[in-house]
Each structure stands twice: as C-alpha cells, then as structure tokens.
Amino acid sequence: MKQTFGGLGAGSLPFSQAHRAGDLVFISGQVAFGPDGKIVPGGIEAETHQVMANIEARLAAAGCSLDDVVKTTVWLADRDDFPAFNRVYATYFPDAPPSRSTVEARLMINAAIEVEAIAYKPLSN
C-alpha cells in the first residue's frame, strides 16, 4: 500500500511531502518555510523549530507523530551551527531519539538546515 500526503513540494516542485509505504512513512526534506512561504528569520534555532513543526505536520497528515520517527537525516549549511541545532533538536526527542545522520552541505535554497524523517507506524488491521 502506498499513499501520498501533502501534495507537491514547495513551489510545485516535483516531489511529494510524504509517502506511506506499508508501515513506513517517508517525510521529504523539510526546510524552515513558515506559513508565509518564506524561511523564518532568527538563525539556526528558529529554523530548527520551524523545520520540526513542518515535520510534525507532515507526520500528522500520515497519522503519525514524532514518537514514531526511527531515522532522521540532517543537512546543516554551517557545521558551526551543530551545537545550537542539537540543543533544539533534543527537545523534540527527549527520550529514545531516532537514529540520525548529520552532515554539512550547501543547500539548494538559502536555508541553514534541512531535515528528512522516516517513521514506523503499523497500519491498523
């Protein structure tokens, strides 16, 4: 069973915001787009909060929550942001955080961070 959630990516880019494939939900990389469609101001901490809010919204659309996340991949535009990012990220996963990879990379838009997530939530029988 495959379901798509969230339609096309920002600006009608050719990707889906999320897909459920059986018991797994794949959340596409999220950046800190606020409700106005612009990157939120305030630096890495504000962007991390917005990214996590965006991930929570995508998860909710698929019937999941942060508690169901088993893996994240994080791209930071500046490795010096890692400590501040980590402090904020830890507040979203206080117990048993998911597996995670974090790398420094130049992002496709002018953002400080991008995060993708994979959640595991068995389908009801």
Summary of the structure (lengths in Angstrom):
residues: 125
radius of gyration: 14.0
end to end distance: 12.8
largest distance: 46.3
contacts: 357
relative contact order: 0.23
helix: 31%
strand: 38%
